[in-house]
Amino acid sequence: MGLFVPVLHETPRTLTSYIQNIFVLFSEVRSASVDALCLLSMDNPRFAVMSLDFLVDMFNDEIEDVRIKAIDSLTKISQHIVLRDDQLETILGALEVRRNSNAQ
């Protein structure tokens, strides 16, 4: 599979689109992103709060390894965060979906 490689004259919007597409296509990129956010959040409470929505969203990833890393990451940064109701609903909903799909 060939990838489009942006050149220097590309606009920031094009580059952002390119990065988002790589993120969507490759679970390795999502997994590494979760690891990096966790590492940066462990010693930076403000960054932990900023990363929270992304980490919660990773509970819905199709790849189990990414979901497990998201769970581990939230555990590691738990001293710096407080889940909002909507985040807790997302987490519980994702866990319920996975539990039901494993039961079938």
C-alpha positions in Angstrom: 0.0 0.0 0.0 1.5 3.3 -1.0 1.2 6.3 1.3 1.0 9.9 0.2 4.0 11.7 1.5 3.4 15.5 2.1 5.9 18.0 0.7 7.0 21.2 2.3 4.4 23.4 0.5 1.4 21.5 1.9 -0.9 23.5 4.1 -1.3 22.7 7.8 -4.8 21.5 7.1 -3.5 19.0 4.6 -0.9 17.8 7.0 -3.4 17.4 9.7 -5.6 15.4 7.4 -2.6 13.2 6.5 -1.8 12.6 10.1 -5.4 11.8 11.0 -5.6 9.3 8.2 -2.4 7.5 9.4 -3.9 7.4 12.8 -7.1 5.8 11.6 -5.4 3.3 9.3 -2.7 1.9 11.7 -3.4 0.5 15.1 0.3 0.7 15.9 0.1 4.5 15.7 -2.9 4.5 18.0 -1.2 2.2 20.4 2.0 4.3 20.4 -0.1 7.4 20.9 -1.8 5.9 24.0 1.7 5.0 25.4 3.1 8.4 24.8 0.1 10.2 26.3 0.3 8.0 29.4 4.0 8.7 29.8 3.6 12.4 29.4 0.6 12.5 31.7 2.1 10.6 34.6 4.2 13.6 35.7 2.0 16.4 34.4 -1.5 16.6 35.9 -2.6 19.3 33.4 -1.6 17.2 30.4 -3.3 14.2 32.0 -6.6 16.1 32.1 -6.1 17.3 28.5 -5.4 13.7 27.4 -8.4 12.2 29.1 -11.0 12.5 26.3 -8.6 10.8 23.8 -7.8 8.0 26.2 -11.5 7.4 27.0 -12.2 7.3 23.2 -9.6 4.5 22.8 -11.9 2.3 24.9 -13.9 2.0 21.6 -11.0 1.0 19.4 -11.4 -2.2 17.4 -8.0 -3.5 18.5 -8.0 -5.2 21.9 -4.4 -4.2 22.6 -5.2 -0.5 22.2 -8.2 -0.8 24.5 -6.1 -2.6 27.2 -3.4 0.1 26.9 -6.1 2.8 27.4 -7.4 1.0 30.5 -3.8 0.7 31.9 -3.1 4.3 31.0 -6.1 5.6 32.9 -5.1 3.5 35.9 -1.6 4.9 35.8 -2.7 8.6 35.6 -5.7 8.1 37.9 -4.2 10.4 40.6 -4.4 13.3 38.2 -7.9 12.9 36.7 -11.5 12.8 37.6 -13.9 11.2 35.1 -16.9 13.2 33.9 -20.3 11.5 33.7 -20.1 11.3 29.9 -16.6 9.8 30.0 -17.7 7.2 32.5 -20.7 6.3 30.3 -18.4 5.9 27.3 -16.1 3.6 29.3 -19.0 1.5 30.7 -20.7 1.3 27.4 -17.5 0.1 25.7 -16.9 -2.5 28.3 -20.5 -3.7 28.1 -20.3 -4.0 24.3 -17.1 -6.0 24.6 -18.5 -8.2 27.4 -21.6 -9.0 25.3 -19.6 -9.7 22.1 -17.3 -12.1 24.1 -20.3 -13.9 25.6 -21.7 -14.8 22.1 
